[in-house]
């Protein structure tokens, strides 16, 4: 089960300092990195790789996906720079 957070990312881990709640490891620690949000309607939206500008249909399943409702596109990482 995925947990969409207020920071715009899907939770990647849990925070043991806050009762093992789902949290984001990519954003600076804040309440938004631990607070669940309603999953956005991504129909018709595109996401752009933050490294190579490759585009895909927006999906919570994309690696390092971030919903950016105030921008024309969301972001993700396609793996073009490697995974390590």
N, C-alpha and C positions, 0 to 999 in steps of 0.2 A: 504494500500500500504506500502510495506517495503522499507526502504532505507538502502542499504549496504554502509558502510563507509570505508575509507582508513585504519582505525585501525583494520579492519577485522571483526567487529561486525555489527549487524543490529541495527539501531537507536532504542532506547527504549523510548525516550522522545524528547522534543525540548528545545532549549537553548534560554530563553527569553532575555539574555544579548547580543545575536547576531541575533536578528530579528526572533526569534522562528524557527531557522533552526533545522532540525533533528540532534540529537547528541547521543553519547554513554555515559552512566553513569558509565561504568565499567573501563574505561581508564582514566588516568590522563588527565586533560583538555589540549588540544592542537588542532592545526588546523586539524590534522588527525581524531580527534573525531567528527568533524563537516563536513568534506568534503566527499561528495558522491563519490563512486567509481563504476566501472563496476562490476556487479555481476559475481563471478567466476564460471567457469564450474566445478561442483562438481562430475561429472560422474566418478564413480569408486573409489571415495575417501571415507575414513572412518573417523569418529569422535570418540574420547574417552572421557568418563566422567572424569572431572578433579578430582573427589573425589573417585570413585570406580573402574575406568578403564573399565566400561561397554562400549561396542562399538555399534555404529549404522552407517548406511549410512549417510554421510554428507548431511546436509540439512539446508537451511536458516531458516527453521521452528523449529529446535531444540532449546530448552531453553538455553540462554546464549551462543549460537553458536559463535565460532571464527574460521575463516578461517586462516590457518597457512601454506601458500604455500611452505615455506622453510623447513617444517617438514613433516614427513611421514604421520601424522594424524592431523586432525583438533581437536578442543575441544568443549565440551558442558557440561551442567549439567543435569543429569537425574532425579534429585529430591531425590536421595538416602539419602541425609542428612537432608531432610525436606525443606520446602519452606518458613519458617519464620526466 
